[in-house]
């Protein structure tokens, strides 16, 4: 199973008791920020180092965000895979 497949499973089956708007935001973030960059990773191959590199690259991605020099903290933090990694 890939990370992208898992996140869609998560949003459809495990993310319950959440407002419809929140689910739509998560789906958009998965579609625009996660799947194009790391969605094809097999879960077994997805490590902390890969995740940290993904986060770092979002902050530094040329042509992205308002500054065109990377996404801001609020955009990066809104990604479901990042939120999940921040929970103990």
PEPEJO-V244471 format. One record per residue. N is the residue number from 1. RES is the residue in three letters. PHI is phi in whole degrees, 0 to 359 (none if undefined). OMEGA is omega in degrees with one decimal (* if undefined). Layout:
n=N res=RES phi=PHI omega=OMEGA
n=N res=RES phi=PHI omega=OMEGA
//
This chain:
n=1 res=UNK phi=none omega=178.8
n=2 res=UNK phi=273 omega=176.8
n=3 res=UNK phi=300 omega=178.8
n=4 res=UNK phi=299 omega=177.6
n=5 res=UNK phi=296 omega=179.7
n=6 res=UNK phi=297 omega=-178.6
n=7 res=UNK phi=296 omega=176.3
n=8 res=UNK phi=291 omega=175.1
n=9 res=UNK phi=298 omega=180.0
n=10 res=UNK phi=302 omega=-176.2
n=11 res=UNK phi=291 omega=-177.8
n=12 res=UNK phi=277 omega=-170.4
n=13 res=UNK phi=239 omega=-173.1
n=14 res=UNK phi=251 omega=-179.0
n=15 res=UNK phi=271 omega=-176.0
n=16 res=UNK phi=251 omega=-179.2
n=17 res=UNK phi=56 omega=-179.7
n=18 res=UNK phi=235 omega=179.1
n=19 res=UNK phi=299 omega=-179.5
n=20 res=UNK phi=303 omega=-179.9
n=21 res=UNK phi=299 omega=179.2
n=22 res=UNK phi=295 omega=177.7
n=23 res=UNK phi=299 omega=179.3
n=24 res=UNK phi=297 omega=177.5
n=25 res=UNK phi=297 omega=178.5
n=26 res=UNK phi=299 omega=179.2
n=27 res=UNK phi=300 omega=179.2
n=28 res=UNK phi=297 omega=-179.6
n=29 res=UNK phi=296 omega=176.0
n=30 res=UNK phi=298 omega=-177.0
n=31 res=UNK phi=294 omega=-173.9
n=32 res=UNK phi=269 omega=-172.7
n=33 res=UNK phi=252 omega=-172.8
n=34 res=UNK phi=268 omega=-174.6
n=35 res=UNK phi=304 omega=-179.5
n=36 res=UNK phi=294 omega=-174.3
n=37 res=UNK phi=258 omega=-173.5
n=38 res=UNK phi=223 omega=-176.2
n=39 res=UNK phi=297 omega=-178.1
n=40 res=UNK phi=272 omega=177.9
n=41 res=UNK phi=296 omega=170.0
n=42 res=UNK phi=290 omega=-178.6
n=43 res=UNK phi=305 omega=-178.3
n=44 res=UNK phi=294 omega=-179.0
n=45 res=UNK phi=261 omega=-175.5
n=46 res=UNK phi=273 omega=-174.0
n=47 res=UNK phi=252 omega=175.2
n=48 res=UNK phi=302 omega=-178.2
n=49 res=UNK phi=296 omega=177.2
n=50 res=UNK phi=296 omega=-179.8
n=51 res=UNK phi=297 omega=-179.9
n=52 res=UNK phi=296 omega=177.8
n=53 res=UNK phi=296 omega=176.5
n=54 res=UNK phi=302 omega=179.8
n=55 res=UNK phi=298 omega=-179.4
n=56 res=UNK phi=301 omega=-179.4
n=57 res=UNK phi=294 omega=176.4
n=58 res=UNK phi=299 omega=179.9
n=59 res=UNK phi=291 omega=-173.0
n=60 res=UNK phi=246 omega=-173.9
n=61 res=UNK phi=295 omega=180.0
n=62 res=UNK phi=296 omega=178.6
n=63 res=UNK phi=85 omega=-176.9
n=64 res=UNK phi=254 omega=177.7
n=65 res=UNK phi=77 omega=-179.2
n=66 res=UNK phi=296 omega=-177.6
n=67 res=UNK phi=281 omega=-174.7
n=68 res=UNK phi=65 omega=177.9
n=69 res=UNK phi=233 omega=179.0
n=70 res=UNK phi=124 omega=179.8
n=71 res=UNK phi=280 omega=177.8
n=72 res=UNK phi=277 omega=-177.3
n=73 res=UNK phi=304 omega=-177.6
n=74 res=UNK phi=297 omega=177.7
n=75 res=UNK phi=293 omega=-178.9
n=76 res=UNK phi=296 omega=-177.8
n=77 res=UNK phi=293 omega=-176.5
n=78 res=UNK phi=286 omega=-179.9
n=79 res=UNK phi=290 omega=-178.0
n=80 res=UNK phi=303 omega=-178.4
n=81 res=UNK phi=291 omega=178.0
n=82 res=UNK phi=285 omega=177.3
n=83 res=UNK phi=301 omega=-179.0
n=84 res=UNK phi=296 omega=-178.5
n=85 res=UNK phi=287 omega=-178.3
n=86 res=UNK phi=273 omega=-179.0
n=87 res=UNK phi=274 omega=-176.1
n=88 res=UNK phi=292 omega=*
//
